[in-house]
Amino acid sequence: MKLTDLESLLNHLKTLPVPHEREANLFSVGARGHYENPVSDVLAFYLDPDGEHGLDTLTLDALLACLEEASDLASALIKPPEREVSTVAGNRIDLLLESNEWVMIIENKIGHLLNNPFDDYTAYLNDESYREKKPYYIVLSPNGRAPVGWTGVSYREFTRQLTLRLGEAFISAPLNKWLILLREYVLHLESLMINPAFPVETEEFIRENLHRIHEMVQLKNSVIKGMMEEGRRWLTAQFSRQQYEVKVTQHTWSGYPALRFSFEHWTSYSDVVLFLHGEPEEQYEVRTYTCELIDEELRERAISALNVEGCEGDYWDEGKRTIIGFRIYQPQTTKTSALFTEVAKRMLLLDRFECEQR
């Protein structure tokens, strides 16, 4: 990839819409809420007007409000919603709601593919016990589509109706955990099925330029690998009189490369890290880590030897006070040779500590 092509690609990336910020919720953090069964289980719990949640018909009212032909139905059930109801053919209905006047089948579709045996579900309500009741066949899905004879309800409309009632409940009803969890459930449904993770324009650009982005990543990896080798050669030359052998490894911190330099003759895990922080407004860091500090006396000697030349006061403990880190900052525009010069200064200080004071 030519550098001009790379620059053009990066400039275009800056103009793309940013991903939607999604508010974390209990279901997205620690539950398997992206599967249909858990989502349906929670829905069944809240659809029951007599459920332990104490929210009466709040959720059932929201669902019925989405159905033009059922808007006048009484929001009352003669028994709790039934889950995974088996048909004669052995298929399973997601949700079955029954009142004195009506009976409703709800198929909950997290995905967009409608591949259920809907004719078998319809036939289930031909049973004697349901013939005197008005049947309703509902598909709850991201896009609100449904097969012939069924009514589609989109999650956008359902969560809108829920949100309206939640707002009123937060004002008028005593605050309880089930009200808060219902709000978490609504947030989760919205994040799963309403708001795409990325704007369409951004997604299309990435897909169309995957090969160029791959080349860019490969180029980045090659440059960092080259910097590691350059650093090894540069430091080996700097310490040629001592004939020190340089070790270098790469770690990744917050998505950015951290190049760790040390000498083979050190007996501890101490090293000097060049952290190439790439966030705007951030600076590169040269960090010195002295490790395996077994007592307070050794800690004090480490601080005295390494808390100098720009690091004054900027140090911290790690590893239950067995590691001390020291840090200095370098602008992102600093030339590579100047970065390695600073690394060499820190390695010289660390070498004196490791060889003479440890």
C-alpha positions in Angstrom: 0.0 0.0 0.0 1.3 3.4 -1.0 1.6 6.0 1.8 -0.7 8.3 -0.1 -3.4 5.6 -0.2 -2.8 5.0 3.5 -3.2 8.7 4.3 -6.4 8.9 2.1 -7.9 5.9 3.9 -7.1 7.3 7.4 -8.6 10.7 6.4 -11.8 9.0 5.2 -12.0 7.0 8.5 -12.0 10.3 10.4 -15.2 11.4 8.6 -17.3 8.2 9.3 -20.0 8.2 11.9 -18.9 6.8 15.3 -20.4 3.7 16.8 -23.5 4.1 18.9 -22.7 4.3 22.6 -24.6 1.5 24.3 -25.5 1.7 28.0 -24.3 -1.4 29.9 -27.0 -3.3 31.7 -27.3 -6.3 33.9 -28.3 -8.7 31.1 -25.4 -7.6 28.8 -22.8 -7.7 31.5 -23.5 -11.0 33.3 -26.3 -12.9 31.7 -27.0 -15.0 28.6 -29.7 -12.5 27.6 -28.8 -12.7 23.9 -30.5 -16.1 23.6 -34.2 -16.4 22.9 -35.1 -18.6 25.9 -33.7 -16.2 28.6 -35.3 -13.2 26.9 -38.7 -15.1 26.7 -38.4 -16.2 30.4 -38.0 -12.7 31.6 -40.8 -11.5 29.3 -43.2 -14.2 30.7 -42.4 -13.2 34.2 -43.3 -9.5 33.6 -46.4 -10.3 31.5 -48.0 -12.0 34.5 -50.2 -9.3 36.2 -50.1 -11.3 39.4 -46.3 -11.9 39.3 -44.0 -11.3 42.2 -42.8 -8.1 40.5 -45.8 -6.2 41.8 -46.1 -4.1 38.6 -49.6 -5.3 37.8 -50.5 -5.2 34.1 -47.7 -2.7 33.1 -46.0 -5.1 30.6 -49.1 -6.7 29.4 -50.7 -3.3 28.7 -47.6 -2.3 26.7 -47.9 -5.4 24.6 -51.6 -5.0 23.9 -51.0 -1.4 23.0 -48.9 -2.6 20.1 -51.9 -4.5 18.6 -54.4 -2.4 16.8 -56.9 -5.2 16.7 -56.4 -6.0 20.4 -56.2 -2.5 21.8 -59.6 -2.8 23.6 -58.8 -6.2 25.2 -59.0 -6.5 28.9 -55.5 -6.9 30.3 -56.2 -9.8 32.6 -55.0 -13.4 32.6 -56.7 -16.4 34.2 -53.3 -18.1 34.8 -49.6 -17.2 34.5 -48.1 -17.1 31.0 -47.0 -20.6 29.8 -43.5 -21.2 28.4 -42.4 -23.8 25.9 -45.9 -25.2 25.3 -45.7 -28.5 23.4 -48.0 -29.1 20.4 -49.3 -32.5 19.2 -46.5 -32.5 16.6 -43.9 -32.0 19.3 -43.1 -28.4 18.5 -42.8 -25.8 21.2 -44.7 -22.5 21.5 -42.6 -19.7 23.1 -45.4 -18.1 25.1 -49.1 -18.8 25.6 -51.3 -16.1 27.3 -54.9 -16.9 28.2 -57.7 -14.7 29.5 -61.5 -15.3 29.9 -62.2 -13.9 26.4 -59.0 -14.4 24.4 -55.9 -16.6 24.0 -52.6 -15.5 22.5 -49.6 -17.2 21.1 -46.4 -15.2 21.1 -43.4 -16.3 19.1 -40.3 -14.4 20.3 -37.7 -14.0 17.5 -34.3 -12.5 18.5 -33.0 -13.1 15.0 -34.7 -12.1 11.7 -35.3 -15.6 10.3 -38.9 -16.8 10.5 -38.5 -20.5 10.2 -40.9 -21.8 12.9 -43.8 -24.2 12.2 -46.4 -21.5 12.4 -49.2 -23.7 10.9 -48.7 -26.1 13.7 -48.9 -23.3 16.3 -52.1 -22.0 14.7 -53.7 -25.5 14.8 -52.9 -25.8 18.5 -55.6 -23.2 19.3 -58.2 -25.3 17.5 -58.4 -27.4 20.7 -61.8 -27.6 22.4 -60.6 -25.6 25.4 -59.8 -22.5 23.2 -62.6 -22.6 20.7 -64.8 -20.1 22.6 -62.0 -17.6 22.8 -60.7 -15.1 20.3 -57.3 -16.3 19.1 -54.3 -13.9 18.5 -51.1 -15.0 16.8 -48.2 -12.6 17.5 -44.6 -12.6 16.3 -42.3 -10.3 18.4 -39.2 -9.6 16.4 -36.6 -6.9 15.5 -38.3 -5.8 12.3 -42.0 -6.6 13.2 -42.5 -8.9 10.2 -44.8 -11.9 10.5 -46.2 -14.7 8.2 -49.7 -14.6 6.7 -52.3 -14.8 9.4 -50.0 -13.6 12.2 -49.5 -10.1 13.6 -46.0 -8.7 13.7 -44.8 -6.5 16.6 -41.4 -4.9 16.4 -39.2 -4.6 19.4 -38.9 -0.9 18.7 -42.6 -0.4 19.3 -42.8 -2.8 22.2 -39.9 -1.1 24.1 -41.4 2.3 23.3 -44.6 1.3 24.9 -42.8 -0.2 27.8 -40.7 3.0 28.3 -43.7 5.2 28.4 -45.2 3.1 31.2 -41.9 2.8 33.0 -41.6 6.5 33.2 -45.1 6.8 34.7 -44.3 4.0 37.2 -41.1 5.5 38.4 -43.0 8.7 39.3 -46.2 7.2 40.8 -45.2 3.8 42.2 -42.8 3.0 45.1 -39.4 2.2 43.7 -38.6 -1.5 43.8 -35.9 -3.8 42.3 -38.3 -5.3 39.7 -39.0 -1.9 38.3 -35.3 -1.3 37.9 -34.7 -4.7 36.4 -37.5 -4.1 33.9 -35.7 -0.9 32.8 -32.5 -3.0 32.5 -34.4 -5.5 30.4 -35.7 -2.7 28.1 -32.2 -1.4 27.6 -31.0 -4.9 26.8 -33.7 -5.4 24.2 -32.9 -2.1 22.6 -29.1 -2.8 22.4 -29.8 -6.3 21.0 -32.4 -5.6 18.4 -33.0 -1.9 17.7 -29.7 -0.1 17.6 -27.1 -1.6 15.3 -23.6 -1.7 16.8 -22.2 0.5 14.0 -23.8 3.0 11.6 -24.5 1.4 8.2 -22.1 3.8 6.4 -19.3 2.8 8.7 -20.0 -0.9 8.4 -20.1 -0.7 4.6 -16.9 1.3 4.4 -15.1 -1.3 6.6 -16.4 -4.2 4.5 -15.4 -2.6 1.3 -11.9 -1.8 2.5 -11.1 -4.9 4.5 -8.1 -5.8 2.3 -6.7 -2.3 2.6 -7.2 -2.3 6.4 -5.5 -5.7 6.6 -2.6 -4.2 4.7 -2.5 -1.3 7.1 -2.5 -3.6 10.1 0.3 -5.7 8.5 2.2 -2.5 7.9 1.8 -1.4 11.5 3.0 -4.8 12.7 6.0 -4.7 10.5 6.9 -1.2 11.6 6.7 -2.2 15.3 8.7 -5.3 14.6 11.3 -3.1 12.9 11.4 -0.8 15.9 12.1 -3.7 18.2 15.0 -4.8 16.1 16.2 -1.3 15.7 16.1 -0.9 19.5 18.0 -4.1 20.1 20.7 -3.0 17.6 20.8 0.5 19.0 21.1 -0.5 22.6 23.6 -3.3 21.8 25.8 -0.6 20.2 25.4 1.8 23.1 26.5 -0.9 25.5 29.1 -2.5 23.2 32.0 -1.8 25.6 30.3 -3.9 28.3 29.2 -6.5 25.7 25.7 -6.6 27.1 23.1 -8.8 25.4 19.8 -7.0 24.9 16.4 -8.8 25.2 13.3 -7.2 23.7 9.7 -8.4 23.8 6.4 -6.8 22.8 3.3 -6.6 24.9 0.0 -4.8 24.1 -1.5 -2.2 26.5 -4.9 -0.8 25.7 -4.4 -1.9 22.1 -1.0 -0.1 21.7 2.5 -1.6 21.6 4.7 -1.7 24.7 8.3 -2.7 23.9 10.1 -4.2 26.9 13.9 -4.0 27.0 16.2 -5.7 29.5 19.7 -7.2 29.7 20.4 -10.9 29.8 22.6 -10.7 32.9 19.9 -9.2 35.1 18.7 -11.8 37.6 15.3 -10.2 38.2 12.3 -9.4 35.9 13.2 -5.7 35.9 13.0 -3.9 32.5 12.5 -0.6 30.7 9.3 -0.2 28.7 8.7 2.0 25.7 4.9 2.4 25.6 3.8 3.8 22.3 0.5 5.3 23.4 -1.4 6.3 20.3 -4.4 8.1 21.7 -4.8 11.7 20.6 -3.5 14.2 23.2 -1.5 11.3 24.9 2.3 11.1 25.1 4.7 8.2 24.7 6.0 6.8 28.0 9.4 5.4 29.0 8.7 3.3 32.1 11.3 1.7 34.3 10.2 -1.3 36.3 12.3 -2.7 39.1 11.0 -6.0 40.4 11.4 -8.5 43.2 11.9 -6.0 45.9 11.9 -8.3 48.9 12.1 -5.7 51.7 11.8 -2.1 52.6 15.5 -1.4 52.5 15.8 -2.6 48.9 12.7 -0.6 48.0 14.3 2.6 49.4 17.5 1.9 47.5 15.5 1.4 44.3 13.7 4.7 44.8 16.9 6.6 45.5 18.6 5.1 42.4 15.8 5.4 39.9 13.6 8.3 40.9 15.8 10.8 39.1 16.1 12.8 35.9 12.5 13.6 35.1 10.8 10.9 37.1 10.8 12.8 40.4 7.7 11.8 42.3 6.1 10.0 39.4 6.4 6.4 40.6 3.9 3.8 41.9 3.8 0.3 43.4 2.6 -2.9 41.9 2.7 -6.6 42.9 2.0 -6.0 46.6 4.9 -3.5 46.8 7.4 -5.9 45.2 7.5 -3.8 42.0 8.1 0.0 41.6 7.4 1.7 38.3 8.9 5.0 37.2 7.8 7.0 34.2 8.8 9.9 32.0 6.8 11.3 29.0 7.9 11.9 25.5 5.9 13.7 22.8 4.5 11.5 20.0 6.6 13.5 17.5 9.8 12.5 19.2 12.2 10.8 16.8 12.9 7.1 17.2 16.6 7.7 18.0 15.7 10.1 20.8 13.2 7.6 22.2 16.0 4.9 22.3 18.4 7.4 23.8 16.0 7.9 26.7 15.5 4.1 27.0 19.3 3.7 27.2 19.5 6.3 30.0 17.0 4.4 32.0 18.6 1.0 31.3 22.0 2.4 32.5 20.4 3.6 35.8 18.6 0.2 36.2 21.7 -1.7 35.4 23.7 0.1 38.1 20.9 -0.7 40.6 20.6 -4.4 39.5 24.4 -5.0 39.5 25.6 -2.9 42.4 22.7 -2.3 44.9 20.4 -5.3 44.7 
